[in-house]
Amino acid sequence: MFDFPPQVPEFSARPNATKRSWTRGFRDPDTSSPRRFLFWLLWQQGPSLLVASLVAVVEFIPGAIGPYLIGQVIDRGIAVRDLGEVWFWSLLLLGAIMIGIGFGIVRHTMIVSQWLIAMYGSMKLVTRKTTQMGHVQLRRVPAGEVLSVSSGDSDMFGALCEVGTRAAGALVAYLVVAGLVLSTSVQLGIVVLIAAPVLVAAALPLLKPLERRQAVERSRLSELTSLATDIVAGLRILRGIGGERTFAENYAEQSQVARKAGVRSGTWNALVDATAVLFSGLLLVTLTWLGAQQVAAGELTVGALISFFGYAVFMMFPVQTFFELAQTWVRCLVSARKAIAVLEQQPPWGAAERTGTLPSEAEIVDQASGFTGRPGELTVVVSAMPDDSAALADRLGRYLPAESEQVGLDIDESIKGREAKAERAKQKAARARQAARDLEVASRAWGVTVGGVDLAAVDIGEVRQRILVSDTTSQVFAGTLQSAIDPVGRLTRAEAERALHTAAAEDVFDAMPGGWQGRIDERGRGLSGGQRQRLVLARALAADPEILILVEPTSAVDAHTEAMIAERLSRHRAGRTTVVMSTSPLLLHHADRVVLLQDGRAIADGTHEELLERSADYRRVVVRSMEEPG
């Protein structure tokens, strides 16, 4: 049995691999089809699930043989007034019940563990893939889908483990009942044997519409999650422009669409449930009626009739369990299709063997713009177009440009059958084309060099370690203040305090109950925009990369705080290559060198004072930034 939580290493999940390794351990999931993915997921806990199924068999067998024991109490004890026989068969019945209760507790304990392993294993698979893909992830899959797979779909995978082991126990119990009935009446035994397969087969036509409705419901929920994510991310801006009502109405409208999809899905789900209850009831009535006829004909005893009635009542459980397994399987197929779309994505960085290494204390040069960052200097890049300087920062950090639109995972709910399959194939092909474009861009010469070595010749892990880009989209995560500044836990207290001081974020520490162990909400909701920005800056400084690129690091702070940051930043990064994208005169004043971008090209460089004196374009950009309200 696997320990909880499961260990999930980084994986490739290449769907075109010729040979798949189904070794146990959450590694290399099979993403070739939804069914194979689900079988792979169950395979990860194969021995544990097998043991749980055997335990379920022992748990349910007492319920199957209970009616037989009751019949023996009546025929061998009560009917002939033999108290000894009554006690004997009653004690056997009590023993069977106690065994069922004991093994039920064991199975419940096991299945909770298995449920959690499947659920959190799936979550960690998504987390590993997201960290592996980095900024490329959201170019391929919407954020709402990633969140929905990690939360709701992973829970469905856990439910499949529970229902699967319960169905295995129910199947054996069903066969035991059929054997007991056959030993008493061949006619009734045959009815029992063929009843469940026939009843389940009769309900199969309902499963396809159910799968379609559940797929639509799943899609609407992921769209709602994406909308909520976007609203939360832009809440401060929405408040500033008075757009809260508009977005709230939009969210309310989308939530009603999701609710209606859920009602339609629930209607079909209820229809399947009602069918299971109806067919189970019909089986109960049929067995009771046939048994009563045989008693009237003298072919069965009264005790046997009561046993048959007990068998019929018990048979409702396995039949309904089989229906529940079918429903859960259908829901899991929908969830697995979404999970595969996330897990099958491949990062463009690892396509070839990278043998180069970045030299230390060397110039960083961007051929597209002509920008040069000198080693050990604080260089500020000034541009009238913020998008140009942001694009430069992306190139310096080897981040792919966001040129292609995101490919969705949903199709129109009116499309069914082969058309739906063809539409999904088109979406998959579109994602493949997008991945191929990313691969082509990432594989060719990047155009940014460090000491003459192109970033494309170096492993992406080394690039991320040596070059850190902190831009305006960087977030603060939930946790302690210490984890926000030092996520990997490598700093001394003095180093963490120095980073906090440079970012002028001491007020955040002072406001935190518990100091370094004070709790921060997700996205830093309890902090002001300036406080969040300063924590992000402190985290970047604490990482102490060889090359640090900051994009508008002081855009949300007041002039007094910005002046402190500008002065402290130059001292903190002395001797380390630092590039700042900003038009702030306070930062420009402390820069070793300033580079002016115009139309994406570096047209002038020098100190702040030199450029003010000789460049009219530079003066226009800087003066305009001074006139803009902070």
HUURFEN-V101849 format. One record per residue. N is the residue number from 1. PSI is psi as a letter, one per 20 degrees, with the letter a starting at -180 (NA if undefined). Layout:
n=N psi=PSI
n=N psi=PSI
This chain:
n=1 psi=p
n=2 psi=q
n=3 psi=q
n=4 psi=p
n=5 psi=q
n=6 psi=q
n=7 psi=p
n=8 psi=o
n=9 psi=r
n=10 psi=q
n=11 psi=r
n=12 psi=g
n=13 psi=l
n=14 psi=o
n=15 psi=i
n=16 psi=j
n=17 psi=p
n=18 psi=h
n=19 psi=p
n=20 psi=p
n=21 psi=o
n=22 psi=k
n=23 psi=q
n=24 psi=q
n=25 psi=p
n=26 psi=m
n=27 psi=p
n=28 psi=m
n=29 psi=q
n=30 psi=o
n=31 psi=k
n=32 psi=h
n=33 psi=q
n=34 psi=g
n=35 psi=g
n=36 psi=h
n=37 psi=g
n=38 psi=g
n=39 psi=h
n=40 psi=g
n=41 psi=g
n=42 psi=h
n=43 psi=h
n=44 psi=h
n=45 psi=k
n=46 psi=g
n=47 psi=g
n=48 psi=g
n=49 psi=h
n=50 psi=g
n=51 psi=g
n=52 psi=h
n=53 psi=g
n=54 psi=h
n=55 psi=h
n=56 psi=h
n=57 psi=g
n=58 psi=h
n=59 psi=g
n=60 psi=i
n=61 psi=g
n=62 psi=h
n=63 psi=h
n=64 psi=h
n=65 psi=i
n=66 psi=g
n=67 psi=h
n=68 psi=g
n=69 psi=h
n=70 psi=g
n=71 psi=h
n=72 psi=h
n=73 psi=g
n=74 psi=g
n=75 psi=g
n=76 psi=i
n=77 psi=f
n=78 psi=g
n=79 psi=h
n=80 psi=j
n=81 psi=l
n=82 psi=o
n=83 psi=h
n=84 psi=g
n=85 psi=h
n=86 psi=g
n=87 psi=g
n=88 psi=g
n=89 psi=h
n=90 psi=g
n=91 psi=h
n=92 psi=g
n=93 psi=g
n=94 psi=g
n=95 psi=g
n=96 psi=g
n=97 psi=g
n=98 psi=h
n=99 psi=g
n=100 psi=g
n=101 psi=g
n=102 psi=g
n=103 psi=h
n=104 psi=g
n=105 psi=g
n=106 psi=g
n=107 psi=g
n=108 psi=g
n=109 psi=g
n=110 psi=g
n=111 psi=h
n=112 psi=g
n=113 psi=g
n=114 psi=h
n=115 psi=g
n=116 psi=h
n=117 psi=g
n=118 psi=g
n=119 psi=g
n=120 psi=h
n=121 psi=g
n=122 psi=g
n=123 psi=g
n=124 psi=h
n=125 psi=g
n=126 psi=g
n=127 psi=g
n=128 psi=g
n=129 psi=h
n=130 psi=g
n=131 psi=h
n=132 psi=g
n=133 psi=h
n=134 psi=c
n=135 psi=i
n=136 psi=h
n=137 psi=g
n=138 psi=i
n=139 psi=h
n=140 psi=h
n=141 psi=p
n=142 psi=q
n=143 psi=h
n=144 psi=h
n=145 psi=g
n=146 psi=g
n=147 psi=g
n=148 psi=h
n=149 psi=g
n=150 psi=h
n=151 psi=f
n=152 psi=g
n=153 psi=h
n=154 psi=h
n=155 psi=h
n=156 psi=h
n=157 psi=h
n=158 psi=h
n=159 psi=h
n=160 psi=h
n=161 psi=g
n=162 psi=g
n=163 psi=h
n=164 psi=g
n=165 psi=h
n=166 psi=h
n=167 psi=h
n=168 psi=g
n=169 psi=h
n=170 psi=h
n=171 psi=g
n=172 psi=g
n=173 psi=h
n=174 psi=g
n=175 psi=h
n=176 psi=g
n=177 psi=g
n=178 psi=g
n=179 psi=g
n=180 psi=g
n=181 psi=g
n=182 psi=h
n=183 psi=i
n=184 psi=g
n=185 psi=o
n=186 psi=g
n=187 psi=g
n=188 psi=h
n=189 psi=g
n=190 psi=h
n=191 psi=g
n=192 psi=g
n=193 psi=g
n=194 psi=i
n=195 psi=g
n=196 psi=g
n=197 psi=h
n=198 psi=g
n=199 psi=g
n=200 psi=g
n=201 psi=h
n=202 psi=h
n=203 psi=i
n=204 psi=h
n=205 psi=h
n=206 psi=i
n=207 psi=h
n=208 psi=g
n=209 psi=h
n=210 psi=g
n=211 psi=g
n=212 psi=g
n=213 psi=h
n=214 psi=h
n=215 psi=g
n=216 psi=g
n=217 psi=g
n=218 psi=g
n=219 psi=g
n=220 psi=h
n=221 psi=h
n=222 psi=h
n=223 psi=g
n=224 psi=h
n=225 psi=g
n=226 psi=g
n=227 psi=g
n=228 psi=h
n=229 psi=g
n=230 psi=g
n=231 psi=g
n=232 psi=g
n=233 psi=h
n=234 psi=k
n=235 psi=g
n=236 psi=g
n=237 psi=g
n=238 psi=g
n=239 psi=h
n=240 psi=h
n=241 psi=j
n=242 psi=k
n=243 psi=j
n=244 psi=g
n=245 psi=g
n=246 psi=g
n=247 psi=h
n=248 psi=g
n=249 psi=h
n=250 psi=g
n=251 psi=g
n=252 psi=h
n=253 psi=g
n=254 psi=h
n=255 psi=h
n=256 psi=h
n=257 psi=g
n=258 psi=h
n=259 psi=g
n=260 psi=h
n=261 psi=h
n=262 psi=h
n=263 psi=g
n=264 psi=g
n=265 psi=g
n=266 psi=h
n=267 psi=g
n=268 psi=h
n=269 psi=g
n=270 psi=h
n=271 psi=g
n=272 psi=g
n=273 psi=g
n=274 psi=h
n=275 psi=g
n=276 psi=g
n=277 psi=g
n=278 psi=g
n=279 psi=h
n=280 psi=g
n=281 psi=h
n=282 psi=h
n=283 psi=g
n=284 psi=g
n=285 psi=g
n=286 psi=g
n=287 psi=g
n=288 psi=g
n=289 psi=g
n=290 psi=h
n=291 psi=g
n=292 psi=h
n=293 psi=g
n=294 psi=h
n=295 psi=g
n=296 psi=h
n=297 psi=i
n=298 psi=j
n=299 psi=i
n=300 psi=q
n=301 psi=r
n=302 psi=g
n=303 psi=h
n=304 psi=h
n=305 psi=g
n=306 psi=h
n=307 psi=g
n=308 psi=h
n=309 psi=g
n=310 psi=g
n=311 psi=g
n=312 psi=g
n=313 psi=g
n=314 psi=h
n=315 psi=h
n=316 psi=h
n=317 psi=g
n=318 psi=h
n=319 psi=g
n=320 psi=h
n=321 psi=h
n=322 psi=g
n=323 psi=g
n=324 psi=h
n=325 psi=g
n=326 psi=g
n=327 psi=g
n=328 psi=h
n=329 psi=g
n=330 psi=g
n=331 psi=h
n=332 psi=h
n=333 psi=g
n=334 psi=g
n=335 psi=g
n=336 psi=h
n=337 psi=h
n=338 psi=g
n=339 psi=h
n=340 psi=g
n=341 psi=h
n=342 psi=g
n=343 psi=h
n=344 psi=i
n=345 psi=q
n=346 psi=p
n=347 psi=q
n=348 psi=i
n=349 psi=h
n=350 psi=k
n=351 psi=h
n=352 psi=r
n=353 psi=p
n=354 psi=o
n=355 psi=i
n=356 psi=r
n=357 psi=q
n=358 psi=p
n=359 psi=q
n=360 psi=q
n=361 psi=l
n=362 psi=r
n=363 psi=q
n=364 psi=p
n=365 psi=p
n=366 psi=o
n=367 psi=h
n=368 psi=h
n=369 psi=i
n=370 psi=j
n=371 psi=q
n=372 psi=p
n=373 psi=o
n=374 psi=q
n=375 psi=p
n=376 psi=j
n=377 psi=q
n=378 psi=o
n=379 psi=p
n=380 psi=p
n=381 psi=p
n=382 psi=p
n=383 psi=q
n=384 psi=h
n=385 psi=o
n=386 psi=h
n=387 psi=h
n=388 psi=g
n=389 psi=h
n=390 psi=h
n=391 psi=h
n=392 psi=g
n=393 psi=g
n=394 psi=g
n=395 psi=g
n=396 psi=h
n=397 psi=j
n=398 psi=l
n=399 psi=p
n=400 psi=q
n=401 psi=q
n=402 psi=m
n=403 psi=h
n=404 psi=q
n=405 psi=q
n=406 psi=p
n=407 psi=p
n=408 psi=r
n=409 psi=i
n=410 psi=q
n=411 psi=r
n=412 psi=p
n=413 psi=i
n=414 psi=i
n=415 psi=p
n=416 psi=r
n=417 psi=c
n=418 psi=h
n=419 psi=g
n=420 psi=g
n=421 psi=g
n=422 psi=h
n=423 psi=g
n=424 psi=h
n=425 psi=h
n=426 psi=g
n=427 psi=g
n=428 psi=h
n=429 psi=h
n=430 psi=g
n=431 psi=h
n=432 psi=g
n=433 psi=g
n=434 psi=g
n=435 psi=h
n=436 psi=h
n=437 psi=g
n=438 psi=g
n=439 psi=g
n=440 psi=g
n=441 psi=g
n=442 psi=h
n=443 psi=h
n=444 psi=r
n=445 psi=p
n=446 psi=h
n=447 psi=j
n=448 psi=p
n=449 psi=q
n=450 psi=o
n=451 psi=k
n=452 psi=i
n=453 psi=o
n=454 psi=q
n=455 psi=h
n=456 psi=i
n=457 psi=i
n=458 psi=q
n=459 psi=q
n=460 psi=h
n=461 psi=g
n=462 psi=h
n=463 psi=g
n=464 psi=h
n=465 psi=h
n=466 psi=h
n=467 psi=p
n=468 psi=p
n=469 psi=p
n=470 psi=o
n=471 psi=a
n=472 psi=i
n=473 psi=i
n=474 psi=q
n=475 psi=q
n=476 psi=p
n=477 psi=r
n=478 psi=q
n=479 psi=a
n=480 psi=r
n=481 psi=h
n=482 psi=g
n=483 psi=h
n=484 psi=h
n=485 psi=h
n=486 psi=m
n=487 psi=h
n=488 psi=i
n=489 psi=l
n=490 psi=i
n=491 psi=q
n=492 psi=r
n=493 psi=h
n=494 psi=g
n=495 psi=g
n=496 psi=g
n=497 psi=h
n=498 psi=g
n=499 psi=g
n=500 psi=h
n=501 psi=g
n=502 psi=h
n=503 psi=j
n=504 psi=l
n=505 psi=k
n=506 psi=h
n=507 psi=h
n=508 psi=g
n=509 psi=g
n=510 psi=h
n=511 psi=i
n=512 psi=o
n=513 psi=o
n=514 psi=i
n=515 psi=c
n=516 psi=h
n=517 psi=j
n=518 psi=q
n=519 psi=p
n=520 psi=p
n=521 psi=r
n=522 psi=p
n=523 psi=j
n=524 psi=l
n=525 psi=h
n=526 psi=j
n=527 psi=q
n=528 psi=r
n=529 psi=h
n=530 psi=h
n=531 psi=g
n=532 psi=g
n=533 psi=h
n=534 psi=h
n=535 psi=h
n=536 psi=g
n=537 psi=g
n=538 psi=h
n=539 psi=g
n=540 psi=g
n=541 psi=h
n=542 psi=h
n=543 psi=h
n=544 psi=l
n=545 psi=r
n=546 psi=h
n=547 psi=o
n=548 psi=p
n=549 psi=o
n=550 psi=p
n=551 psi=o
n=552 psi=m
n=553 psi=i
n=554 psi=k
n=555 psi=h
n=556 psi=j
n=557 psi=r
n=558 psi=r
n=559 psi=h
n=560 psi=g
n=561 psi=h
n=562 psi=h
n=563 psi=h
n=564 psi=g
n=565 psi=g
n=566 psi=g
n=567 psi=g
n=568 psi=h
n=569 psi=g
n=570 psi=h
n=571 psi=g
n=572 psi=h
n=573 psi=j
n=574 psi=p
n=575 psi=i
n=576 psi=q
n=577 psi=p
n=578 psi=p
n=579 psi=p
n=580 psi=p
n=581 psi=o
n=582 psi=q
n=583 psi=j
n=584 psi=p
n=585 psi=h
n=586 psi=g
n=587 psi=h
n=588 psi=h
n=589 psi=h
n=590 psi=j
n=591 psi=q
n=592 psi=h
n=593 psi=q
n=594 psi=p
n=595 psi=p
n=596 psi=p
n=597 psi=p
n=598 psi=p
n=599 psi=k
n=600 psi=j
n=601 psi=q
n=602 psi=o
n=603 psi=i
n=604 psi=q
n=605 psi=q
n=606 psi=a
n=607 psi=r
n=608 psi=g
n=609 psi=g
n=610 psi=g
n=611 psi=h
n=612 psi=h
n=613 psi=h
n=614 psi=i
n=615 psi=o
n=616 psi=h
n=617 psi=g
n=618 psi=g
n=619 psi=g
n=620 psi=g
n=621 psi=g
n=622 psi=g
n=623 psi=g
n=624 psi=g
n=625 psi=h
n=626 psi=h
n=627 psi=h
n=628 psi=p
n=629 psi=q
n=630 psi=NA
